[in-house]
Amino acid sequence: MPRPQPPQKLETEAENVARSKSGIVPTVALVLALGGCSLAPELKIPDVPIADSYREAAPWTPAEPSDGLRRDAWWSLYGDAELNALQARLVENSPDLAAAFARYQQVKAIGDQINSGLFPTLAGFGNAQRIRQSELKPLRVLGPTSPDEYGSYTLNIALDYEFDLWGRVRNQVASGVASTRAAQADLESARLILQAQLADTYIALRGLDREVALLNDTIAAYVKALDLTQARHDGGIASGLDVARAQTQLDATRSQAKQALGLRAVLEHAIAGLIGASASNFAIEPRLVDMVLPQVPVGVPSTLLQRRPDIAAAQRRVAAANASIGVARAAFYPAVTLSALAGYQSSDIGNFINAPNTFWAIGPSLFLSLFDAGKRKAEVARTQAVLDEAGAKYRSTVLSAFQQVEDNLALLNHYRAAADSERSALQAAERSLGFATARYREGAVNYLEVVTAQTATLQARRNALDLEIRQRRASVQLIRALGGGWVAAI
């Protein structure tokens, strides 16, 4: 049985506890007062030279990034139900999109780990041992009379909390939050890229469907022309050269049709990969689709900074790098941690949880690195360089975004003008073919003029079709460059 202690000794211990508490309270108060400090520099987003307006569009005013704006299903503007269905399959099954989501989840989990630094850590410890001590152990407990074998049983809870005096933890959390939001923007950017890639590939595939149909119609017309030439040759009116020219024209066009089918198969396989389907089992039935050319509300350049997820990601990485400088600077100052420990300890398991077996400890601890051969200074320099790199990448991303918008606006405008000229050229080529064919029937010209007119007409038809497809593909890239869909307010 433990021997009762005199009342005087109990009072002395109480006084010691009171004195220890009186020393801890001012320390804690001082620590809390310093807890609002932060050594991170003021966040400054790099300036980017931006024009007052798009060269091809209207004036604008500056705005803050808001990549969280609602994005409509912009691909539905092309008026193709099959494209809409493929976009839904992409979101559900795309392996690239799944990988992007997994990357975001990784960054988010790291951010959650960093965020735990704002809270105390609580740990439990238990120990049960049977110990035999050496007879010649230095400072043997109770000297020679202590038992050679004894039990040791401990159960305790430990609490640790770092006072964030210089904002180290808060800056770590701020950097983690910014990195997580950047990863979320990366996910949106990956989704937008894949959606635009799918729309672009599908439009190109449907363009090849129309080109194959055009070539097949041309082949049918060339077969009739060959029959006509062969009949004239059999009648002694046309030469064998005319027949050879007609046959050459027919076979060359058949070759072009086969080549177009090969390109179509490649695009079909690409679509299968985008939506997570096997290229061996996936097929899109050929059909003629007159897709709508959407009128993209370009609006003002400020909306580009609002909706582009890659711009938002680049800006948030600047914020993360800026906060990391505060973490590196805080290493020059002491870290203060409050620790508390309480539990039971005894050599008798049968009488373990008993008041005399309790123990506890509480108090702050301080850590300061006095010499590290320039390690902390180098870390500050490294984080500053990371911030400089993030700022340069932000500027590059913004400038590239404006370039992409201007590129596709210019393409759309010039393609539109070119399409008007090409339609006029096609009409002239078709009239020329009609005249040449009629004159050949009359025997006024040889077949070379017909071949020349046929070649020019087919090329004009293919050029007109190509310009239509280019306009639609440029509109897809313009929508992507603007950050995806839009709302009526934009």
Secondary structure, 3 states (H helix, E strand, C coil): CCCCCCHHHHHHHHHHHHHHHHHHHHHHHHHHHHCCCCCCCCCCCCCCCCCCECCCCCECCCCCCCCCCCCCCHHHHHCCHHHHHHHHHHHHHCHHHHHHHHHHHHHHHHHHHHHHHHCCEEEEEEEEEEEECCCCCCCCCCHHHCCCEEEEEEEEEEEEEEECCCCHHHHHHHHHHHHHHHHHHHHHHHHHHHHHHHHHHHHHHHHHHHHHHHHHHHHHHHHHHHHHHHHHHHCCCCCHHHHHHHHHHHHHHHHHHHHHHHHHHHHHHHHHHHCCCCCCCCCCCCCCCCCCCCCCCCCCCHHHHHHCHHHHHHHHHHHHHHHHHHHHHHCCCCEEEEEEEEEEEECCHHHCCCHHHEEEEEEEEEECCCCCCCHHHHHHHHHHHHHHHHHHHHHHHHHHHHHHHHHHHHHHHHHHHHHHHHHHHHHHHHHHHHHHHHHHHCCCCCHHHHHHHHHHHHHHHHHHHHHHHHHHHHHHHHHHHCCCCCCCCC
